[in-house]
Amino acid sequence: MTKNADDALDSVLYRVRDPQLIPAKRYYDPKFFEFEKHKLWPHVWQMACRLEEIPEVGDYVEYTIFERTVVVVRTKTGVKAFHNVCRHRGMKLTEGWGNCKIAGFVCPFHGWRYDLDGKNTFVFGRKIFSDDILDQAEINLKACRVETWGGCAFINFDESTPPLRDCLGAVAEKLDVRNAEKLRSEWWYASVVPTNWKVAVEAFLEMYHLMRTHPEVHRMTPSAFAVQDRTGIFRNRTVTSNEAVNEAIDYLANLSEGMGGLVHRREVAVMEKLREMDVPDDPLEATMAFYTRARQDIMDAGLARGLPMHDMHNAAENYPSMSNEFMFPNFFLLPMFGCMASYRIRPLTPQTCLFEIWSLILVPEGEAHVSPKEPRMLPHDSPKYPLIVRQDYHNMPMQQRGLASGEIEYQRIGTLHEGAISNFERLIDGYLAGLDSERLVRAGALVNGGSFQPIADLGF
């Protein structure tokens, strides 16, 4: 690390100096929140919308982050994004979602018009303006950088940031082979959660909390995989091979009920038929045989329905996943078999965030599917959320109150099971310090991915 980089990091407010100790003030201090607002978010790729929200030419959707508003629109030549601001007097052009194929974007203040490519096509009362302030390039909508991947459009306010795929790293290939771009929304919920956005993200960067927060999941963890280790987290008991298979099915059925899209009910229905399958005598071998058979039967059932199935055997063997793939700074895809859950977390204030959850499914090729255009807004403690989500949403505000009480100076991070939290927070410091893109991309490759990551050397 160069001396300049050292100096830049030293200037970061509440910098993480020990990777095992994360200063609590990072989660509630207004000054730190302002640093993130101006030094982090303008320079990162942000998932702005799912492409299924804008399937037809002229379809658009608004994306907001703090005071910034961007409109993402499908044009005849692809997806484009523009700052959602009229070039006349700064009026916000549109809100929410809609289709502007015929009229284009019309400013509701004075009627200036823009086509799908952002070109200004009409100035009302043009003669009252001097020609020198109506240069065409100056009155066209200001473009925002946009790239697509995984069935989503991502925007970035920084023209110098490396391309999206470079920033995603290996996690993109892991999800590509699982046909992430072919998934469609089954449902989409959102809540304002009274917690800092990083607290919400970090709840899904470790599985150390399963034993206490999700006792049903922990209790049903298949014994064949629940091997006692030095942390004492996992159980260890003797089961027969058939009991091991039934434990695995019960576990996956519990995840389906508690998480929504992570394991879909149709996939559970396929696995239920395997309770009496012939398996090896060794419980671990039996469990592995069950997963191999389950993948095959789910693929066969999906193909029979016309679903665009991926090769689950290839994915499991060559692109293994912990079923919790994170993309810095605030987006998750959670794959298990063919379907996925997805999270997006956006900061609102130092102690509130907007948390969105999708259940993503595969749809038969050529079959009409109506995707939700906007999330169903729920209270964060709504009983309509699946059980596992409710349990996490219960924790977050309580942790926020504890952090903001001033009675704890640091979060103490376990080197193995909570290492992803340390990596995440230290990458934020790299952005706040304004480190060069090459360093940030290399560090991002270590941060992106799932849980169970040890504390890593990020190179700064």
RAHUUR-V552228 format. One record per pair of residues at least 24 apart in sequence whose ideal C-beta (glycine too) atoms are under 10 Angstrom apart, sorted by sequence separation. I is the first residue (numbers start at 1). J is the second residue. D is the distance in whole Angstrom. If there is no record, write none. Layout:
# RAHUUR-V552228
i->[I/I]
j->[J/J]
d->[D/D]
This chain:
# RAHUUR-V552228
i->[41/42/46/48/60/69/71/86/88/117/118/151/210/211/222/223/224/249/270/271/273/292/312/330/334/338/423/424/435/436/41/54/69/72/73/74/76/86/87/114/115/118/150/208/222/223/249/250/291/292/310/312/330/331/332/333/335/355/422/423/435/42/69/71/73/75/86/114/115/117/118/149/150/207/221/222/225/245/248/249/268/270/271/312/330/332/334/420/423/12/41/71/73/74/86/87/112/114/149/220/221/222/248/267/270/271/310/333/353/359/419/420/433/37/38/51/73/86/150/151/152/220/222/246/267/270/273/309/310/352/357/420/430/37/71/150/151/152/220/222/245/246/269/270/309/357/420/424/426/427/429/430/36/37/49/62/150/151/220/221/222/245/246/267/268/270/308/420/421/423/426/430/37/48/62/64/73/87/149/150/151/152/219/220/245/267/270/307/344/420/422/423/426/427/429/49/62/73/82/88/149/150/151/219/220/245/266/269/270/307/357/419/420/421/422/423/426/48/60/61/62/87/148/150/151/220/221/242/418/419/420/422/423/427/60/62/71/82/86/151/217/220/242/245/264/267/355/417/418/419/420/421/422/423/426/61/62/82/83/88/216/219/220/242/244/263/266/267/302/417/418/419/420/423/60/61/62/80/82/87/88/105/242/247/266/302/357/416/417/418/419/420/422/60/61/80/81/217/241/242/301/302/355/416/417/418/419/59/60/80/216/217/241/244/245/248/252/298/299/355/416/59/60/77/216/240/241/242/244/248/252/266/298/299/415/416/58/59/60/75/76/77/214/241/243/244/247/248/298/414/415/58/59/60/75/76/88/214/216/217/240/241/242/244/245/249/266/298/355/414/57/58/59/74/75/216/217/241/244/245/248/252/295/413/54/56/57/58/71/73/75/240/241/243/244/247/248/294/295/353/53/57/58/73/214/239/241/242/244/245/246/54/56/58/60/73/214/238/241/244/245/249/341/352/58/88/240/241/244/245/248/291/343/351/71/87/239/341/353/49/93/239/241/242/245/341/352/241/245/351/350/351/87/88/87/310/351/86/87/309/351/87/307/308/350/86/87/307/308/60/85/306/307/308/59/84/85/227/305/306/307/308/58/82/83/84/224/225/305/306/307/57/82/83/224/225/305/306/81/82/83/84/223/224/263/302/305/306/307/80/82/83/222/223/224/262/306/81/82/222/224/225/262/302/305/80/81/224/225/80/81/82/222/223/224/259/81/222/80/81/224/271/79/270/73/78/79/222/255/79/222/267/268/71/78/267/189/263/266/267/70/72/81/261/262/264/266/267/71/73/80/81/187/261/262/263/264/266/70/72/79/81/83/186/187/260/261/262/263/264/265/70/81/186/259/261/262/263/264/68/70/72/185/263/264/259/262/263/264/183/186/261/262/263/74/255/260/261/262/73/256/260/261/262/63/72/255/260/261/72/259/260/63/70/72/256/252/70/252/255/68/70/68/63/65/63/61/63/65/267/326/264/266/328/329/48/261/264/266/324/328/49/51/260/261/262/264/48/51/259/260/261/262/264/326/329/51/52/53/54/260/261/328/329/45/48/50/51/52/53/259/260/261/328/45/50/51/45/47/50/51/329/47/49/50/328/45/48/49/47/48/49/47/48/49/46/47/48/46/47/48/45/46/44/45/46/44/45/46/44/328/43/44/45/42/43/44/41/42/43/207/328/329/335/41/42/45/207/328/334/41/43/44/45/207/327/328/331/43/45/206/328/329/332/42/45/205/328/45/204/327/328/45/205/326/327/328/45/204/326/327/44/45/325/326/262/325/326/182/183/201/260/261/324/325/326/182/260/262/324/325/181/182/201/205/258/259/322/323/324/326/179/182/201/204/258/259/260/321/322/323/324/179/201/257/258/259/260/321/322/51/179/180/200/201/204/256/257/258/259/320/322/52/178/179/198/201/255/257/258/322/52/53/178/179/197/198/258/50/52/177/178/197/254/255/258/50/176/177/178/254/50/53/177/178/179/177/178/50/177/176/204/175/203/174/177/178/204/177/201/203/176/178/200/174/175/177/201/173/174/180/200/173/174/175/199/200/174/178/198/200/171/197/170/196/197/198/171/175/183/195/197/174/196/197/175/183/193/196/197/199/200/201/203/172/180/186/196/197/200/171/188/190/194/196/197/199/200/201/171/172/178/180/183/184/193/194/196/197/198/200/171/179/182/183/188/190/192/195/196/197/168/171/178/183/185/192/194/195/196/197/169/175/177/178/193/194/195/197/168/169/174/178/179/183/193/194/36/167/168/175/178/180/192/193/195/36/167/174/179/192/193/36/171/178/180/191/192/193/33/164/168/191/192/32/33/190/191/175/190/191/32/189/190/191/28/29/189/190/27/28/188/189/190/27/188/189/26/27/187/188/189/217/27/28/187/188/216/217/26/27/186/187/188/216/26/154/185/186/187/214/184/185/186/187/214/217/27/150/152/183/184/185/186/213/216/22/183/184/185/186/215/150/154/183/184/186/214/149/182/183/184/185/210/213/214/152/182/183/184/212/213/22/180/182/183/150/152/182/213/233/151/209/213/150/179/182/184/186/188/189/209/212/231/233/185/187/188/190/191/233/184/185/186/187/188/190/191/192/195/231/184/185/186/188/189/190/191/192/193/194/209/230/231/184/185/188/189/190/191/192/193/194/229/184/185/187/188/189/190/191/192/193/204/187/189/191/203/150/152/185/190/191/203/151/191/150/152/200/203/189/200/203/191/202/189/189/199/200/203/189/199/202/191/195/199/193/194/200/189/193/195/196/199/200/195/199/191/194/195/193/194/195/196/193/194/195/196/199/195/198/208/194/195/208/193/194/196/206/210/195/196/206/208/209/151/195/202/208/209/206/207/208/202/206/207/199/205/206/205/206/207/208/205/206/205/206/202/204/205/205/202/203/205/201/202/205/201/202/205/202/198/201/202/201/198/198/198/205/207/208/205/207/208/205/206/207/204/205/206/204/205/206/205/65/167/166/169/167/168/169/171/167/171/174/98/162/166/169/170/174/97/160/161/162/168/169/171/172/174/96/97/160/167/168/169/171/96/162/163/166/167/169/170/171/158/161/162/166/169/170/171/47/66/161/168/169/46/65/66/167/45/64/65/66/162/44/45/46/47/63/65/66/44/45/46/47/44/46/47/43/44/45/47/40/41/40/41/65/64/50/36/50/47/49/48/47/46/47/46/41/41/40/50/52/47/37/50/36/52/61/37/61/33/36/55/59/33/34/55/33/52/32/33/52/53/30/31/52/53/54/30/51/52/53/28/29/30/50/52/53/28/50/27/28/26/27/27/28/27/28/27/28/29/27/28/26/27/28/24/25/28/24/25/23/24/22/24/25/24/24/44/24/25/26/27/44/23/24/25/26/23/24/23/24/40/44/21/22/23/40/43/21/22/39/40/42/20/21/22/40/41/20/21/22/40/43/18/20/21/36/39/40/20/35/39/16/18/19/20/38/39/43/16/18/20/36/39/19/22/32/35/36/44/16/35/43/20/27/20/22/26/45/19/22/32/44/21/19/20/22/23/26/19/22/26/18/19/22/16/19/16/19/16/16/17/15/16/14/15/16/16/17/15/16/15/14/12/13/9/12/15/12/14/15/12/13/9/12/8/9/11/12/8/11/12/9/10/11/8/9/5/8/9/7/8/9/6/8/5/8/4/5/4/5/4/5/4/2/1/2/5/20/19/2/19/1/19/19/9/8/5/6/5/1/2/1]
j->[65/66/70/72/84/93/95/110/112/141/142/175/234/235/246/247/248/273/294/295/297/316/336/354/358/362/447/448/459/460/66/79/94/97/98/99/101/111/112/139/140/143/175/233/247/248/274/275/316/317/335/337/355/356/357/358/360/380/447/448/460/68/95/97/99/101/112/140/141/143/144/175/176/233/247/248/251/271/274/275/294/296/297/338/356/358/360/446/449/39/68/98/100/101/113/114/139/141/176/247/248/249/275/294/297/298/337/360/380/386/446/447/460/65/66/79/101/114/178/179/180/248/250/274/295/298/301/337/338/380/385/448/458/66/100/179/180/181/249/251/274/275/298/299/338/386/449/453/455/456/458/459/66/67/79/92/180/181/250/251/252/275/276/297/298/300/338/450/451/453/456/460/68/79/93/95/104/118/180/181/182/183/250/251/276/298/301/338/375/451/453/454/457/458/460/81/94/105/114/120/181/182/183/251/252/277/298/301/302/339/389/451/452/453/454/455/458/81/93/94/95/120/181/183/184/253/254/275/451/452/453/455/456/460/94/96/105/116/120/185/251/254/276/279/298/301/389/451/452/453/454/455/456/457/460/96/97/117/118/123/251/254/255/277/279/298/301/302/337/452/453/454/455/458/96/97/98/116/118/123/124/141/278/283/302/338/393/452/453/454/455/456/458/97/98/117/118/254/278/279/338/339/392/453/454/455/456/97/98/118/254/255/279/282/283/286/290/336/337/393/454/98/99/116/255/279/280/281/283/287/291/305/337/338/454/455/98/99/100/115/116/117/254/281/283/284/287/288/338/454/455/99/100/101/116/117/129/255/257/258/281/282/283/285/286/290/307/339/396/455/99/100/101/116/117/258/259/283/286/287/290/294/337/455/97/99/100/101/114/116/118/283/284/286/287/290/291/337/338/396/97/101/102/117/258/283/285/286/288/289/290/99/101/103/105/118/259/283/286/289/290/294/386/397/104/134/286/287/290/291/294/337/389/397/118/134/286/388/400/97/141/287/289/290/293/389/400/290/294/400/400/401/138/139/139/362/403/139/140/362/404/141/361/362/404/141/142/362/363/116/141/362/363/364/116/141/142/284/362/363/364/365/116/140/141/142/282/283/363/364/365/116/141/142/283/284/364/365/141/142/143/144/283/284/323/362/365/366/367/141/143/144/283/284/285/323/367/143/144/284/286/287/324/364/367/143/144/287/288/144/145/146/286/287/288/323/146/287/146/147/290/337/146/337/141/146/147/290/323/148/291/336/337/141/148/337/260/334/337/338/142/144/153/333/334/336/338/339/144/146/153/154/260/334/335/336/337/339/144/146/153/155/157/260/261/334/335/336/337/338/339/145/156/261/334/336/337/338/339/144/146/148/261/339/340/336/339/340/341/261/264/339/340/341/153/334/339/340/341/153/336/340/341/342/144/153/336/341/342/154/341/342/146/153/155/339/336/155/337/341/155/157/157/153/155/154/153/155/157/361/420/359/361/423/424/144/357/360/362/420/424/146/148/357/358/359/361/146/149/357/358/359/360/362/424/427/150/151/152/153/359/360/427/428/145/148/150/151/152/153/359/360/361/428/146/151/152/147/149/152/153/431/150/152/153/431/149/152/153/152/153/154/153/154/155/153/154/155/154/155/156/154/155/154/155/156/155/156/157/156/440/156/157/158/156/157/158/156/157/158/322/443/444/450/157/158/161/323/444/450/158/160/161/162/324/444/445/448/161/163/324/446/447/450/161/164/324/447/165/324/447/448/166/326/447/448/449/167/326/448/449/167/168/448/449/386/449/450/307/308/326/385/386/449/450/451/308/386/388/450/451/308/309/328/332/385/386/449/450/451/453/307/310/329/332/386/387/388/449/450/451/452/308/330/386/387/388/389/450/451/181/309/310/330/331/334/386/387/388/389/450/452/183/309/310/329/332/386/388/389/453/184/185/310/311/329/330/390/183/185/310/311/330/387/388/391/184/310/311/312/388/185/188/312/314/315/314/315/188/315/315/343/315/343/315/318/319/345/319/343/345/319/321/343/318/319/321/345/318/319/325/345/319/320/321/345/346/321/325/345/347/319/345/319/345/346/347/321/325/333/345/347/325/347/348/327/335/345/348/349/351/352/353/355/325/333/339/349/350/353/325/342/344/348/350/351/353/354/355/326/327/333/335/338/339/348/349/351/352/353/355/327/335/338/339/344/346/348/351/352/353/325/328/335/340/342/349/351/352/353/354/327/333/335/336/351/352/353/355/327/328/333/337/338/342/352/353/196/327/328/335/338/340/352/353/355/197/328/335/340/353/354/198/333/340/342/353/354/355/196/327/331/354/355/196/197/354/355/340/355/356/198/355/356/357/195/196/356/357/195/196/356/357/358/196/357/358/196/197/357/358/359/387/198/199/358/359/387/388/198/199/358/359/360/388/199/327/358/359/360/387/358/359/360/361/388/391/202/325/327/358/359/360/361/388/391/198/359/360/361/362/391/327/331/360/361/363/391/327/360/361/362/363/388/391/392/331/361/362/363/391/392/202/360/362/363/331/333/363/394/414/333/391/395/333/362/365/367/369/371/372/392/395/414/416/369/371/372/374/375/417/369/370/371/372/373/375/376/377/380/416/370/371/372/374/375/376/377/378/379/380/395/416/417/371/372/375/376/377/378/379/380/381/416/372/373/375/376/377/378/379/380/381/392/376/378/380/392/340/342/375/380/381/393/342/382/342/344/392/395/382/393/396/385/396/384/385/395/396/399/386/396/399/389/393/397/392/393/399/389/393/395/396/399/400/396/400/393/396/397/396/397/398/399/397/398/399/400/403/400/403/413/400/401/414/400/401/403/413/417/403/404/414/416/417/360/404/411/417/418/416/417/418/413/417/418/411/417/418/418/419/420/421/419/420/420/421/418/420/421/422/420/421/423/420/421/424/421/422/425/424/421/424/425/425/424/425/428/447/450/451/449/451/452/450/451/452/450/451/452/451/452/453/453/330/437/437/441/440/441/442/444/441/445/448/373/437/441/444/445/449/373/436/437/438/444/445/447/448/450/373/374/437/444/445/446/448/374/440/441/444/445/447/448/449/437/440/441/445/448/449/450/327/346/441/448/449/327/346/347/448/327/346/347/348/444/327/328/329/330/346/348/349/328/329/330/331/329/331/332/329/330/331/333/328/329/329/330/354/354/342/329/344/342/344/344/344/344/346/346/346/347/347/358/360/356/347/360/347/363/373/350/374/347/350/369/373/349/350/371/350/369/350/351/370/371/349/350/371/372/373/350/371/372/373/349/350/351/371/373/374/350/372/350/351/350/351/399/400/400/401/402/403/404/403/404/403/404/405/402/403/406/403/404/403/404/403/405/406/406/407/427/408/409/410/411/428/408/409/410/411/409/410/410/411/427/431/409/410/411/428/431/410/411/428/429/431/410/411/412/430/431/411/412/413/431/434/410/412/413/428/431/432/413/428/432/410/412/413/414/432/433/437/411/413/415/431/434/415/418/428/431/432/440/413/432/440/418/425/419/421/425/444/419/422/432/444/422/421/422/424/425/428/422/425/429/422/423/426/422/425/423/426/424/425/426/425/426/425/426/427/428/429/428/429/429/429/428/429/426/429/432/430/432/433/431/432/429/432/429/430/432/433/430/433/434/432/433/434/432/433/430/433/434/433/434/435/433/435/433/436/433/434/434/435/435/436/436/435/435/436/439/455/455/439/456/439/457/458/460/460/459/460/460/459/460/460]
d->[6/9/9/5/9/9/9/8/5/9/8/10/10/9/9/6/8/10/7/10/7/8/10/10/10/5/5/10/9/10/7/7/9/10/10/9/9/10/7/9/9/6/6/7/5/9/7/10/8/10/10/6/10/10/9/9/9/7/10/10/6/8/8/9/9/9/6/7/9/9/10/9/8/9/8/5/9/10/9/6/10/10/7/7/10/10/9/9/9/9/8/10/7/9/10/8/8/5/8/7/10/9/10/8/5/8/10/8/10/9/10/7/8/9/9/7/10/8/10/9/9/9/9/9/10/5/10/9/7/10/8/10/7/6/9/10/6/8/10/6/7/6/10/10/6/9/8/9/9/10/9/9/10/9/9/9/4/4/5/6/9/7/9/9/10/9/9/8/10/6/9/6/10/10/9/9/10/10/8/6/7/10/10/4/9/5/5/7/10/6/9/9/10/6/8/9/6/8/8/9/8/10/6/9/9/7/8/9/9/10/7/9/8/9/9/7/6/7/10/9/6/7/9/8/8/9/10/8/9/8/4/5/5/9/7/6/7/10/9/10/8/5/8/6/9/8/9/8/10/5/9/9/8/10/8/8/7/9/9/8/10/9/9/9/8/10/8/9/9/7/9/4/9/6/9/4/9/7/5/10/9/7/10/9/8/6/10/7/9/9/4/9/9/6/8/7/9/6/10/7/9/10/9/9/9/8/7/7/6/7/6/7/5/9/9/9/10/10/9/8/5/8/7/9/10/10/6/10/4/6/10/9/5/8/6/8/9/5/6/9/7/8/9/6/7/8/8/10/6/9/5/4/8/10/4/9/9/10/9/7/8/7/9/9/6/8/10/10/8/9/9/5/8/8/6/7/9/5/5/7/5/8/7/7/8/7/10/3/10/6/9/7/9/9/5/10/7/7/9/9/7/6/7/9/7/5/7/7/10/8/9/9/7/9/8/9/10/8/3/10/5/8/9/10/9/10/8/8/8/10/8/10/10/9/9/10/9/10/10/9/8/10/9/10/9/9/9/9/10/6/10/9/7/8/5/9/9/9/7/7/6/7/9/6/9/8/7/4/8/8/8/9/7/8/10/8/7/9/9/9/6/6/6/9/7/10/9/10/9/4/8/7/4/4/5/8/6/5/10/6/8/9/7/4/9/7/10/7/9/9/6/6/9/9/9/7/7/7/6/9/7/7/9/9/9/7/4/4/10/9/7/9/10/9/8/10/4/6/6/10/9/9/6/9/10/9/9/9/9/6/10/8/10/8/8/5/9/10/10/7/10/8/7/10/5/9/9/7/9/10/9/9/7/7/8/5/8/8/5/7/5/5/9/8/8/10/10/5/7/7/10/10/9/7/8/9/9/10/4/9/8/10/9/7/9/9/7/10/10/9/8/5/7/9/9/10/9/6/5/10/9/10/4/10/9/5/7/6/7/10/6/10/10/10/7/9/8/6/9/10/9/9/7/8/9/10/9/6/9/10/7/8/8/9/8/9/8/9/10/9/7/10/6/7/7/9/6/7/10/9/9/3/10/9/8/8/9/7/9/8/4/5/6/7/9/10/9/5/9/9/9/9/7/9/10/6/6/7/9/5/6/8/9/7/8/9/9/8/5/5/5/9/8/6/9/10/6/5/6/9/10/5/6/9/7/7/10/5/9/7/9/7/9/9/8/7/8/10/4/4/8/9/9/10/8/6/7/10/5/9/10/8/7/9/8/9/10/10/6/9/10/10/9/9/9/5/8/5/10/6/9/6/10/6/7/6/10/6/7/6/9/8/8/8/6/9/6/7/9/9/8/9/10/9/6/8/5/5/9/4/10/10/9/9/9/10/6/8/7/5/9/9/8/7/6/5/9/9/9/4/9/9/6/6/7/4/5/8/6/6/8/7/9/9/9/8/9/7/4/7/10/6/9/10/4/9/8/10/9/8/9/6/8/5/10/9/9/9/9/6/6/9/7/9/8/8/8/9/7/8/9/6/9/10/10/9/7/5/9/5/10/7/9/10/8/8/8/9/5/8/9/9/8/8/9/9/10/5/10/5/9/5/7/8/8/9/10/6/9/9/9/10/5/9/10/7/8/9/6/9/10/4/7/7/8/9/9/8/10/10/9/10/9/10/9/6/8/9/9/5/5/9/9/10/6/10/8/9/10/8/8/9/8/9/10/9/9/6/8/9/6/6/10/10/7/10/10/7/7/8/4/10/10/5/6/9/10/6/7/7/8/9/6/10/10/10/6/6/9/6/10/9/9/8/8/7/9/10/9/9/7/8/7/6/6/9/9/8/8/10/7/8/9/9/8/9/9/6/5/8/10/10/8/8/10/9/6/6/9/7/8/10/9/4/9/10/10/7/7/8/6/7/5/10/4/7/8/8/9/8/5/9/9/6/9/7/8/7/7/7/6/8/5/9/8/10/9/5/4/9/8/10/7/7/9/6/9/9/10/10/9/10/6/5/9/9/9/10/7/8/10/9/9/9/4/6/9/6/9/10/7/7/10/10/5/8/8/10/6/5/10/7/9/8/6/9/9/9/8/8/10/10/9/6/7/7/9/10/9/8/9/8/9/8/10/9/10/5/9/9/7/5/9/9/7/9/4/10/8/9/7/9/5/9/8/6/7/7/10/10/7/7/9/7/6/6/4/5/6/5/9/5/10/9/10/10/9/7/8/7/6/7/9/8/7/6/4/5/10/9/10/10/8/9/10/7/9/9/9/7/8/9/6/8/10/8/7/9/6/8/10/6/9/9/9/9/10/10/10/8/6/9/9/6/9/4/6/7/8/6/6/5/9/9/7/10/7/6/7/4/10/10/6/9/6/9/8/8/9/10/9/8/8/9/9/8/10/8/4/9/10/7/6/10/6/9/10/10/5/8/8/10/10/9/6/4/6/8/9/5/9/8/10/8/10/5/6/9/10/10/7/9/7/8/10/8/7/8/9/9/9/10/5/9/9/5/7/9/6/8/7/10/9/8/10/9/9/8/8/10/9/10/6/8/10/9/5/6/6/7/8/5/10/6/8/8/4/10/8/9/8/7/7/6/9/8/4/7/8/10/9/9/9/8/5/9/9/5/9/5/7/8/8/9/9/6/8/10/6/8/8/8/8/8/9/9/10/8/8/8/9/10/10/7/9/7/5/5/8/10/10/8/9/10/10/8/7/9/10/9/9/9/10/9/10/10/6/9/10/8/9/8/10/8/10/10/8/9/7/10/8/10/9/7/9/10/9/7/9/8/4/8/8/9/10/7/9/9/4/8/9/5/10/9/6/10/7/9/7/10/8/5/9/8/6/10/8/9/7/7/10/10/6/9/5/4/9/7/9/9/8/9/5/9/10/8/10/9/9/8/9/10/5/8/10/8/10/10/6/10/9/7/6/6/7/10/7/8/6/8/6/6/4/4/9/10/10/9/7/8/10/9/9/6/6/5/9/8/7/7/7/6/6/5/9/5/9/10/7/8/9/8/9/10/9/7/8/7/8/10/10/9/7/9/9/5/8/9/10/9/7/7/10/8/7/9/9/9/10/7/9/9/8/5/5/9/9/8/9/7/9/10/6/10/5/10/10/5/10/9/10/8/10/10/6/5/9/9/10/9/5/8/9/10/8/9/8/6/5/10/8/9/5/9/7/10/9/8/9/9/5/9/4/10/9/6/8/9/7/7/10/10/9/10/6/9/8/10/10/9/9/7/7/5/10/9/8/9/9/6/9/9/8/6/7/9/5]
